[in-house]
Each structure stands twice: as C-alpha cells, then as structure tokens.
Amino acid sequence: MELHHQYYFFTFFSVIFVVSHAANLSPEVYWRVKLPNTPMPTPIKDALHISDGIRLPLRTSFTKYANHGEWVDGIRLPFENELHKVRQPWGVDSWYQAAPENELHKVRQPYGVGVWYNDAAKKDLNDNHPVTPYFFETDLHQGKKMNLQSLKNYNPAPILPRKVVDSIAFSSDKIEEILNHFSVDKDSERAKDIKKTIKTCEEPAGNGEVKHCATSLESMIDFTLSHLGTNNIIAMSTEVEKETPEVQAYTIEKVEEKANGKGVVCHKVAYPYAVHFCHDVGSTRTFMVSMVGADGTKVNAVSVCHEDTASMNPKALPFQLLNVKPGDKPICHFTLDDQIALFPSQNAVLQVAEN
C-alpha cells in the first residue's frame, strides 16, 4: 500500500513539474515538445524570428516606432498603416454572415476585406469575375486556369510568448486599455482593425463551426491537439516563389490530396502581435495545388474544400458568388501564405482505424 501511495505521489509531482516546465518553454521549444513529428511551417518560423529581438512588455511608443519604421532590438516594427492593409482571410466570417444586398454588386477581395469591384452586375459575378475567390472541388485538376489574386500576404505581427500576451488585455470591454497599451490613437485605422479582430474573436461560432482565437503559438498548439485528438499532425502553408502581380492567371500543374475529414485552419488576422483565428467548419478535404502564373511564378497553394456546407448561411458570399445553395457542392478556397492548415497525418488516421 505504501508503494502504491508513493507511485501516485511521484506521478502527481511529475505532472506538476511537466506543466510548470511547459509554462516556461519558448514558443519554438513548446512546438517541438508538443508536436515532435511536425515540421514547423515557414510562416510560424518567420513570425518567431521577427519577435526574437523584442523586449517585452510592448509598452514602448509603438506608434512612434511604427510611424518611422524604426528598428527596435533587432526588428522593424510595422508602419502605422501596415496592419490596416493586411487582408482578412477567407473563411473568418464569410461563411456565417449574410452578405448585405448592396454587396452582391461588388466583389470582396479574397480573405474577407479589401478592394470591392463596383458596379459589377449580379449576372456577371460568375462569368466575368476578375478573380476566383471561391471555386468548386471539381475545378482542381491539371490544366485548369484560374484568375487569382496574389496569395502572398504581408502581416508583420510577431508571435509573442503566451506568458507575455496573457498579461495583455484582449476583450471588447478593455479596448481603451488595449489602445493605450500599444499607443494607438482611438480614431486611427489601426484602432478599427484591433476592434474588428477582437469583435470577430468574441462572436459566437456558426452552425457546425468550432473556433478559437489563438493569441500565442502555445494556444494554437493546445487548441489543435485538443480538437484533433492526436499529436501526429501535418502543418501546411501556401508557398509563393516571389512577389507576384496583384491579379494574374494561374495554370494548375498538379493536385495532391493531403487530408480528408477533420482539420483546423488558422488565419493570421490584423493585430499588433500575431493573433490566429483558428477554426474547423466541418468535414473538409485539403489539397496541395502546384500552379504556375502567367509571369512564370511557381506557387504551391493549400486548397481547403468544404465538403458539408448544408448548415451554413445561404446568403453568405461563397454561395452568392457561385450561385449555389448550401449543401449543393463542395466549395474550395486557397489560403494565403501566412495561414496554417493543420490536420491528422495519414498515419494517425490509419492508427485510429486499426484501433
């Protein structure tokens, strides 16, 4: 009996030690510990590298440095207008919020916000669409040509350690405190972006959606592990060879299916530090699509195809643009090169099936 109690005593304190130790790990080490078989995607590496030299907390005059594009402790903080120009990703709100009637005559740039195409007749949205924000799964085949906006995005927000961001307010009722923390003028475009991101994170999930706003890499990892139920995970991101024209024609050269079923897509949204809107909107098939642009640019793009859209809003933009009803056909979109798609590896799927 004494040995029995000693075993549980030892186990209890071992768990306490592991939890305490994990809390002090850097985000990069936390990834390696929690996802030992998952190579870290380039966007994560880049955002961690950006944050390497930051001295925290970020109570320096953020606006002062940003306005001048100055380097602080080895990193150039974003310009005042840079976060505002970051495109919101597809899928953050377009599936569950109805597109206002007047928006049906304009076309939203990919990823939710940005340039709209004025005076486009509704009948022209399919036939004469300048870009292809949404498409059918059957379009993913060799030789298919698509007019796409550049999948290369620029979001300079650094990934900060969880112990730091957890000490910074992140809620609508603390907006004034947040703006003061980052020295952001309450009437600026940056303030609007901060408010919009927090509001998006606080809104309830849509039908069939599981969502989580990860303010740290550790939080993203924990959500993914909990939701997918395995640490045998593949993490993918779109790769763009070089800067490309804003819009050009791309030709698909190869399509490779990477996952089928449950998965998580994490969209990096506009905020002073890296915030990822992570969600699962039901069964998906994920493909890696190799394409070449009209200018010769090579792109390996992650395409997320939503297999079951029956519970989604029929007035949402994807259905309006494609002139279909929820549940009719699988609908796909590409992800920008700073977004992360995570899903169980095929080995994990086989293990589950065998068990």
C-alpha positions in Angstrom: 0.0 0.0 0.0 2.9 2.3 0.8 4.4 1.8 -2.6 1.0 2.4 -4.2 0.8 5.8 -2.5 4.4 6.6 -3.4 3.7 5.9 -7.0 0.8 8.3 -7.1 2.7 10.9 -5.1 5.6 10.7 -7.6 3.1 10.8 -10.6 1.3 13.8 -9.2 4.5 15.8 -8.8 5.8 14.7 -12.1 2.8 16.1 -13.8 3.1 19.4 -11.8 6.8 19.6 -12.9 5.9 19.0 -16.6 3.1 21.6 -16.5 5.3 24.1 -14.7 8.2 23.4 -17.1 6.0 23.7 -20.2 4.8 27.1 -19.0 8.4 28.4 -19.2 9.3 27.0 -22.6 9.8 29.3 -25.5 7.1 29.1 -28.2 9.6 27.3 -30.6 10.5 24.7 -28.0 6.9 24.3 -27.0 6.1 23.3 -30.6 8.9 20.8 -30.7 7.8 19.2 -27.4 4.1 19.1 -28.2 4.5 18.3 -32.0 7.7 16.3 -32.2 6.9 14.9 -35.6 5.6 18.0 -37.2 8.0 20.3 -39.1 7.3 24.0 -38.3 5.8 25.9 -41.3 7.7 28.8 -42.7 5.1 31.5 -41.6 5.5 30.4 -38.0 9.3 30.4 -38.2 9.3 33.8 -39.8 6.9 35.3 -37.2 9.0 33.8 -34.4 12.2 35.2 -35.9 10.5 38.7 -36.1 9.9 38.5 -32.4 13.3 37.3 -31.4 14.6 40.7 -30.5 11.5 42.3 -28.9 11.9 43.4 -25.3 8.6 43.0 -23.6 6.1 44.1 -22.5 5.4 46.2 -25.6 4.9 49.5 -23.7 7.3 51.4 -25.8 5.8 54.1 -28.0 4.5 51.6 -30.6 3.1 54.3 -32.8 6.3 56.4 -32.7 8.4 53.5 -33.9 5.8 52.3 -36.4 5.4 55.7 -38.0 9.1 55.8 -38.7 9.5 52.1 -39.4 12.4 52.1 -36.9 14.2 49.0 -35.8 13.8 48.1 -32.1 16.0 45.5 -30.6 16.7 43.9 -34.0 13.2 44.1 -35.5 11.5 46.7 -37.6 8.1 47.4 -36.0 5.2 47.7 -38.5 4.4 51.0 -40.1 1.2 52.6 -38.9 -0.8 51.7 -42.0 0.6 48.2 -42.4 -1.8 46.3 -40.2 -4.7 48.1 -41.9 -3.7 46.8 -45.3 -3.5 43.1 -44.1 -6.2 41.2 -45.9 -8.6 39.3 -43.7 -8.6 35.6 -44.7 -11.4 33.8 -46.5 -13.5 31.8 -44.0 -13.2 34.1 -41.0 -16.7 35.5 -41.3 -17.9 34.9 -44.9 -19.5 31.5 -44.3 -21.8 32.6 -41.5 -22.6 36.2 -42.0 -25.1 37.2 -44.8 -23.7 39.4 -47.5 -25.7 42.7 -47.4 -27.8 43.2 -50.6 -25.6 46.1 -51.8 -22.5 43.9 -51.6 -23.8 41.5 -54.2 -22.9 44.1 -56.8 -19.4 44.4 -55.5 -16.9 41.6 -55.2 -15.0 41.2 -51.9 -11.3 40.7 -52.3 -10.2 37.3 -51.1 -10.0 36.8 -47.3 -12.9 38.9 -46.3 -12.0 42.5 -46.6 -10.2 44.8 -49.1 -11.0 46.0 -52.6 -14.5 45.7 -53.9 -15.5 45.7 -57.6 -18.0 48.4 -58.0 -21.0 48.2 -60.4 -20.5 44.5 -61.3 -23.9 43.2 -62.4 -25.1 40.2 -60.4 -25.3 38.1 -63.6 -21.6 38.9 -64.3 -20.3 37.6 -60.9 -19.7 34.1 -62.3 -18.9 34.7 -65.9 -16.8 37.8 -65.8 -15.3 37.7 -62.3 -11.9 39.3 -62.3 -10.6 36.9 -59.6 -11.6 33.5 -58.3 -12.1 33.7 -54.5 -14.2 30.5 -54.3 -14.5 27.6 -56.7 -15.7 24.0 -56.8 -13.7 21.0 -55.9 -14.2 19.7 -59.4 -12.1 22.6 -60.6 -9.0 21.2 -59.0 -7.4 19.3 -61.9 -4.3 19.6 -64.1 -4.6 22.2 -66.8 -7.3 24.2 -65.1 -6.8 28.0 -65.4 -7.8 30.4 -62.6 -7.6 34.1 -62.2 -6.3 34.6 -58.7 -5.3 37.5 -56.5 -1.7 37.1 -55.2 -1.6 34.5 -52.4 1.4 36.3 -50.9 0.4 38.3 -47.9 2.3 40.6 -45.6 1.4 40.6 -42.0 4.4 41.8 -39.9 2.9 40.9 -36.5 5.3 38.9 -34.4 4.5 35.7 -32.4 4.9 36.5 -28.7 5.2 34.0 -25.8 2.0 33.1 -24.1 3.2 34.4 -20.7 3.5 37.8 -22.3 0.2 38.0 -24.3 -1.7 36.6 -21.3 -0.7 39.7 -19.4 -2.2 42.0 -22.1 -6.0 42.6 -22.2 -7.8 41.1 -25.2 -11.6 41.9 -24.9 -14.0 44.5 -26.2 -14.6 45.9 -22.7 -10.9 46.6 -22.4 -10.5 48.4 -25.8 -9.3 51.7 -24.2 -6.7 49.8 -22.1 -5.5 47.9 -25.2 -5.2 51.0 -27.4 -3.3 52.8 -24.6 -1.0 49.8 -24.2 0.1 50.0 -27.8 -0.1 53.8 -28.0 -2.7 53.6 -30.8 -5.0 56.6 -31.4 -8.6 55.6 -30.8 -9.7 57.2 -34.1 -7.0 55.6 -36.3 -7.4 52.8 -38.8 -5.2 50.6 -36.6 -7.7 51.1 -33.8 -10.5 50.0 -36.1 -8.6 46.8 -37.0 -7.9 46.0 -33.4 -11.6 46.4 -32.5 -12.7 44.3 -35.6 -10.3 41.5 -34.7 -11.5 41.3 -31.1 -15.1 41.5 -32.1 -14.6 38.7 -34.6 -13.0 36.6 -31.9 -15.8 37.2 -29.5 -18.6 36.4 -31.9 -20.3 33.0 -31.4 -19.3 30.2 -33.7 -21.5 29.4 -36.7 -23.5 26.3 -37.1 -21.2 23.3 -37.1 -18.1 25.5 -36.5 -15.6 25.2 -33.7 -13.5 28.3 -33.3 -10.7 29.7 -31.2 -8.6 32.8 -31.4 -5.0 31.9 -30.5 -3.1 34.9 -29.2 0.1 32.8 -28.9 1.6 29.8 -30.6 1.2 27.8 -27.5 -2.5 28.5 -27.5 -2.8 27.4 -31.2 -1.0 24.2 -30.4 -3.2 23.4 -27.4 -6.4 24.1 -29.4 -5.2 21.9 -32.3 -4.2 19.0 -30.1 -7.4 19.1 -28.1 -9.6 19.3 -31.2 -7.9 16.8 -33.4 -7.1 14.4 -30.6 -3.6 13.5 -31.8 -0.2 15.0 -31.9 0.6 13.1 -35.1 -0.2 16.2 -37.2 0.7 17.7 -40.5 1.0 21.5 -40.7 0.9 23.1 -44.1 1.1 26.6 -45.6 0.9 28.1 -49.1 4.3 28.8 -50.7 4.8 31.6 -53.2 8.1 31.7 -55.1 8.3 35.5 -55.3 6.3 38.7 -55.3 3.6 38.5 -58.0 1.2 40.8 -59.8 -1.9 41.6 -57.8 -4.0 39.5 -60.2 -3.0 37.1 -62.9 -3.9 33.8 -64.5 -2.6 30.6 -62.9 -2.5 27.1 -64.5 -2.8 24.1 -62.3 0.1 21.6 -62.8 -0.5 19.1 -60.0 -3.1 18.4 -57.3 -2.2 16.2 -54.3 -4.8 15.4 -51.6 -3.3 15.8 -48.1 -6.2 15.2 -45.8 -9.9 14.2 -45.7 -12.1 14.9 -42.7 -11.4 16.9 -39.6 -8.9 19.7 -39.7 -8.0 23.2 -38.4 -7.2 26.3 -40.4 -5.5 29.2 -38.6 -5.8 32.6 -40.3 -3.4 35.3 -39.2 -5.6 38.4 -38.7 -4.8 42.1 -38.2 -3.4 42.8 -34.7 -0.2 44.4 -33.2 1.1 40.9 -32.3 0.2 37.6 -34.0 -3.4 36.5 -33.5 -4.6 33.5 -35.4 -8.3 32.8 -35.9 -8.4 29.0 -35.8 -11.5 27.1 -36.8 -12.9 23.8 -38.0 -16.1 24.3 -40.1 -16.9 20.6 -40.6 -15.6 18.0 -42.9 -13.0 19.2 -45.4 -10.6 17.8 -48.0 -7.3 19.6 -48.1 -5.1 19.6 -51.2 -1.7 20.9 -52.1 -2.0 22.5 -55.6 1.0 23.3 -57.7 0.4 26.2 -60.1 2.3 28.5 -62.4 1.4 32.1 -63.0 1.3 33.8 -66.4 4.6 35.5 -65.4 6.2 32.2 -64.6 5.8 32.4 -60.8 5.5 29.0 -59.2 3.0 28.5 -56.3 2.3 25.6 -54.1 -1.1 26.5 -52.7 -3.1 24.9 -49.9 -6.7 24.5 -51.0 -9.3 23.8 -48.3 -12.5 22.3 -49.7 -15.6 22.4 -47.5 -17.4 19.1 -48.1 -20.5 19.7 -46.0 -21.9 23.2 -46.3 -25.6 22.4 -45.5 -25.7 24.2 -42.2 -24.1 27.4 -43.5 -25.8 30.7 -44.3 -27.4 30.6 -47.8 -26.8 34.3 -48.1 -23.1 34.0 -47.3 -20.8 35.3 -50.0 -19.4 32.0 -51.3 -23.0 30.8 -52.2 -23.9 34.1 -53.7 -20.8 34.2 -55.9 -21.1 30.6 -57.1 -24.9 30.7 -57.3 -25.4 27.5 -55.4 -27.2 26.6 -52.2 -25.6 25.2 -49.0 -25.0 21.5 -49.4 -25.1 21.5 -53.2 -21.4 21.1 -53.9 -18.1 21.1 -52.1 -16.7 24.7 -52.2 -13.0 25.4 -52.0 -10.7 28.4 -51.5 -6.9 28.8 -51.3 -5.1 30.1 -48.3 -2.7 33.0 -48.1 1.0 32.2 -47.4 0.7 33.3 -43.8 -2.1 30.9 -42.9 -1.7 27.5 -41.4 -3.7 24.3 -42.1 -3.3 21.5 -39.6 -4.8 18.0 -39.8 -4.0 14.5 -38.6 -1.4 12.7 -40.7 -2.4 9.7 -42.7 -0.5 7.5 -40.2 -2.7 8.9 -37.4 -5.8 8.2 -39.4 -4.7 4.6 -40.0 -3.9 4.1 -36.3 -7.3 5.3 -35.4 -8.9 2.9 -37.9 -6.9 0.0 -36.7 -7.8 0.7 -33.1 
